[in-house]
Amino acid sequence: MMKKLSILIAFGALSASASTAFADSTDLADRVINGRYQAVLGDCSACHTKQGGQPFAGGEPLQTPFGALVPPNITPDRETGIGNWSEADFIRMMKTGTGHDGIRLYPAMPYPAYSKMSDKDLSEMWAYLTTLQPVKNKVVANQLPFPLNIRLSMWGWNLLNFDPAPFVPDETQTAEWNRGAYLVQGPGHCATCHSPKSFLGADKDSQFLQGASLQGWYAPNITGDPHIGIGAWSEDDIVTYLKTGSTDKTIASGPMAEAIAQSTSQMKDADLKAIAVYLKSLSAGSSDKPAPLKADDGRMVAGAAIYHDTCSACHGMDGKGAMPLFPALAGNSLVLQSSAETLAHVVLAGSQAVHTSSKQTTPAMPSFAWRLNDQQVSDVLTYVRNSWGNAAAPVSAGDVSDIRGNAQD
């Protein structure tokens, strides 16, 4: 009888031990799964994965106004990645811009936004990164010219431009609104592209998300402005755009197409809805709708002829397009931005719609750089920006020439 009792007690202890181990492994699995989602929210892959390269092993050069920076290897390789970092090193880097061994990062790595992320979210992201396949790939991240290549200069930059305050929910708003604010301000780091920059490269908080130039493209105004922002978009429009890369209004291109492919198309619907709720609530700022150019303006006359011959077959004589293949140009807020960089870039270099699991057809626009000179491109863009109810500043041939050079680099 005593022997049987001992066996039962031992069995019970073994079961408890096995149960604890199972719970620990389940907890770790949950952390890794949640961490992968945090990496999706942070759009880490888009920068840290080179086209055709190994995931997270180092990315394409980022052309900043100050020079080139290359996103480094963030796989757990001990020699060339972050394999000899601790979790504390990683969280400190994400929240302060100070990496392993005290190395200061440049804000092209958007730690000013990531600093708003919670320790829990960052801890889970770290748990995911440690499970990646280590890749030996040495990356020379800092390619800035002297003296900007001296990282100690970032101490002064941070002092002037960086407030590492965590995200604080607004108690007057709903939980959904606060979730959207957290995602936009924090992991989504939307301001890194969509907010204008000071001469030091810091976000102009007074013009939050009101549009900015980015590597030869123009990240448009995404505030509630009804003319050049997304004030005329519904919440469902925003969700659809972020999930599929297109709406009946527009199709994503350039860096935004990459962000949709690598990040927003993989987000949960509830998070996309929260982002939409938050963006729709943002103040439009001050942007007066200009008067359109007159139809008999020489640029409009020349542009109309080029549009008829080159563009109307897809986009329609009325500018209404033929979605889901060809976006409308009439009333398209991207067409109405203060800068025509993106429009000129697409005309010169062509573009292909983003491929997502929700929308696998990827219509493309060919390059017209071989066929249209700078003056012709400026005329047709001026026509598009001032027809069918559109009204925006004319485009100069000099502007197109600059963008042509950037597109060819």
Residue, then its C-alpha position, 0 to 999 in steps of 0.5 A: m500500500m505504501k509503495k503504491l502511494s509513493i508511486l502516485i505521489a511521484f507520478g503527481a510530481l512528474s505531471a506537475s513538472a511536465s505541466t509547468a514545462f508545457a506552460d513555459s513553452t506555450d508562453l514562449a511560443d505566444r511571445v514569439i508569435n506576438g513578437r513577429y506581429q510587433a515586427v510586422l507593425g514596425d515594418c522591420s522587414a522593409c528596411h532590414t531585408k535587401q531585395g533578393g537577400q536573406p530576411f533581416a540580414g541587412g537592407e538597401p541603402l537609404q538615401t537621406p539628405f545627409g548621405a547614405l545609411v544602410p539598415p544593418n543585419i538584425t539576425p542573431d548572428r554573433e559576429t555581424g548581427i545582434g547575436n551578442w546583444s541582450e534583451a536590455d540592449f535591444i530595448r534601450m536601443m529602441k527607446t533611446g537610440t543608443g545601441h550595443d556598447g553605447i553606439r548612437l544610432y541615426p534617426a533614419m532608424p525611427y527610434p523617436a517613434y519606437s520609443k513610444m512602444s511598450d516594454k512588453d511589445l519590445s520584449e516580444m519583438w526581441a523574443y521573435l528576433t532571437t528565433l530568426q536564422p542567423v545570417k553572416n552578413k557584415v553591413v557598413a551601416n554608416q556611409l555618411p560623409f565627414p563630419l556627419n559620420i561621427r556618431l557622437s554628434m547624435w548626442g546633440w541631435n537627441l538633446l535638441n530633437f528627441d523626447p523619449a516619452p512613452f505613449v500616454p493614452d488620451e482618457t477623453q478618447t475611446a480605446e480604439w482611438n488610443r490604439g490607433a494613435y499608439l500604432v501611428q505614433g509608435p511602431g507604425h512610425c508614420a511621421t518618419c515619412h509623412s511629416p515634414k522635416s527641419f533642416l536637422g532632419a527632425d519631424k516638424d510636430s506642428q505639421f504632423l503627417q502633413g506630407a514630406s519628400l522621401q527619396g525622390w517620392y512625396a509621402p502625402n498629407i494623411t490628415g483629415d484635410p478634405h482637399i489634399g489629405i484623406g478627409a474625403w476618405s471613409e474609414d472603410d476606404i483607409v482600411t481597404y487601402l492599407k489591407t490591399g494597396s488600392t481603393d476606388k480612389t488610388i493605387a499605392s506606389g513607391p515606398m508606400a507599396e513596400a509598407i503595405a506589402q511588408s506591414t499593413s496588409q498583414m495587420k489585424d483588421a481591428d488594428l487597421k480600423a483603429i488607425a483609420v479612426y485615429l487618422k480621420s480625427l486629425s486636424a487638417g491644418s491650414s491649406d487653402k484650395p488654390a484656384p485652377l489654371k485656366a483652360d487656355d493657359g499654354r501649359m494646359v493646352a499642351g498638357a491636354a494634347i499629351y494627356h489625350d494621346t498618352c494617358s486617356a486610354c487608361h485614365g479616361m478623358d474625364g480622369k475617372g480611371a477604370m478601377p481596379l486597374f487604373p486609378a482615377l486622377a480626378g479628385n485624387s488627393l495624391v494628385l493635389q499635393s503641394s509637391a508633384e514628386t510622386l506623379a513625376h516619378v511614376v510617369l518617368a519610371g513607371s510603377q506596379a501595384v502592390h501584391t497582397s494576399s487580398k488583391q493579387t492582381t498587380p496592374a502596372m504603368p509603363s515608363f514614359a521617360w523615353r518618350l516625353n521630355d521634361q517640358q512635356v512631363s511638366d505640361v501633362l502633370t500641370y494639366v492633370r493637376n488642374s482638370w476635372g475639378n482638380a486645383a494644384a500648383p503647376v509643375s515646372a520642367g526644372d522640377v521634372s529634370d531633378i526628379r528624372g535625375n533621382a529616378q535614374d540614380 
